[in-house]
Amino acid sequence: MGVEIIFKIAAIGILTAIVGQILKQTGKEEISSLATLAGLIIVLLMVLGLVGNLFDTIKTMFNF
C-alpha cells in the first residue's frame, strides 16, 4: 500500500498540472485555478483517509 499511494498522488499532480497548463494556454485562468484546487482537495482527502487508518491501527495496537 505504500508505493502505490505515492504513485496515485504523483499521477493526480501530473494530471492537474497538465490540465492547468492547457487551461492557462487557452486563457481560462479562473478554471485553471479551480482545477488545481480540485486536484489538491482530492489528494488531501486521500491523505486524510490514510491518517484515519493510521490512527485506527495505533488504537488497535495499544488497545484503546
Buried (B, 14 or more C-beta within 10 A) or exposed (E): EEEEEEEEBEEBBEEBEEBBEEBBEEEBEEBBEEBBEEBEEBBEEBEEEEEEEEEEEEEEEEEE
